[in-house]
Amino acid sequence: MKQSTIKDSISVSGVGLHTGRNVTLTFKPADANHGYRFQRIDLPEQPIIPADVKLVFSTNRGTTLKSGEAQVSTVEHVLSALTGLGIDNVLLEIDGPEMPIMNGTSMPFVEVLEKVGRVELNVERDYFEITEPISYKDEVTGTELLALPSDHFEVTTMIDFNSTVLGPQFAALNDLSEYVSEIAPCRTFVFLHELEKLLDLGLVKGGDLDNAIVIADRRMDQDELDSLAKKMGKPSIKIETEGVLNTVKLHFPNEPARHKLLDVIGDLSLIGKPIKGKIVATKPGHTANIEFAKILKKQLLEKRKLMGIPKYDPDKEPILDVNGIMEILPHRYPFLMLDKVIELSDTHIVGVKNITMNEGLFQGHFPNNPVFPGVLQIEALAQTGGILALHAMPDKGNWDTYFLKIDNTKFKAKVMPGDTLVLKMELLEPIRRGIVHMQGTAYVGNKIVSEGELTAQVVRRTKESPAGE
């Protein structure tokens, strides 16, 4: 199946659940492999926040993402809508710190996205296929999430709050084709005792009895109901026969369980790939969803590294030999850490570094125990990434790349003289404003020896500037 985006831009406006602030959210088409990204157009520099589980800042009453000083809250409903509709790539421009709550469901987002339409892109969709059980359990709360093999995406949820009003409930989504009719219309819910505390703390300023189901878990006399109605900006409220405090009827008898399923879909989209597997969630919540998403993302990255081991054939003509490399990179002896390039595309590169005992560093690292330093493995990856960033630039040889940061670096095995270091660099996001964010993996044979996330900046070379990384 091909990746997809939307045909044109479209906007929706509303208030944030907790801030009560009016915001406008604009969905914009995006290229393949862009994924979901939020852009705070109300802030200086208009920062972009990728929908990535590693950027989750808070799970208190919703899922909040933060990158630098910019953050965006309550992202789960809109992400659920995009996933439910099978839309892979969208830029979401927002002029405030929180997604609009709308009616407490994902349906308003579904409706505008269906109105504008979906279009296929000329790149295959890359699934995270569950091939063995993956689980998470919180022993204190009893929350458990489990991913099982399946040939398509399906989700089952069970909730139990030990409430006499809201008993145990089950919900199931057997196929994404059922999402719009069975899951999207289901509203968020809150217990009365939680609502009163939130109102007293000045939160849920955008809350309304039309965008949330309130479960009346204790008796209330009319004076209390009138006081709560005043806080909620309602002329009057009452308790329905099933203990639901509201002015509207439930859409489904198990609407709370279905909404929890909606949230699970939104939160798990933060792994960055569509899932092919069955998710079973018992008593899920945002905190547990995100912890499980982190486990899935880790498994995804490990699987991708092992499945994507480059095949090095020394008899095959390289894309770039060392002379071609030196036309692009400024590095020279004794600090050129790349001998050839054997694969090169717009999004990835594979290079080769042959380790020999003749390298001067082995005089001191270490006598009688030669080990190629981990820091130089990262340097070799960086130089390989430099070719990826610079090979298509005009004015070849007049650009450099400089390290901005290195994250999540691990060294897993020693590299010795006689080893052939195969260096793979993959773009984690499109290059923007000269910023290059890459995942690097170094192999010897079929074994990963080092890895890390590298971020660099492309800068035009001047006569005064030193050589880049």
Secondary structure, 3 states (H helix, E strand, C coil): CEEEEECCCEEEEEEECCCCCEEEEEEEECCCCCCEEEEECCCCCCCEEECCHHHEEECCCCCEEEECCEEEECCHHHHHHHHHCCCCCEEEEECCCECECCCCCCHHHHHHHHHHCEEEEEEECCCEECCCCEEEECCCCCCEEEEECCCCCEEEEEECCCCCCCCCEEEEECCHHHHHHHCCCCCCEEEHHHHHHHHHCCCCCCCCCCCCEEECCCCCCHHHHHHHHHHHCCCCCCECCCCEECCCCCCCCCHHHHHHHHHHHHHHHHHCCCEECEEEEECCCHHHHHHHHHHHHHHHHHHHHHHCCCCCCCCCCCCECHHHHHHHCCCCCCCCCCCEEEEECCCEEEEEEECCCCCHHHHCCCCCCCCCCHHHHHHHHHHHHHHHHHCCCCCCCCEEEEEEEEEEEEECCCCCCCCEEEEEEEECCCCECCEEEEEEEEEECCEEEEEEEEEEEEEECCCCCCCCC
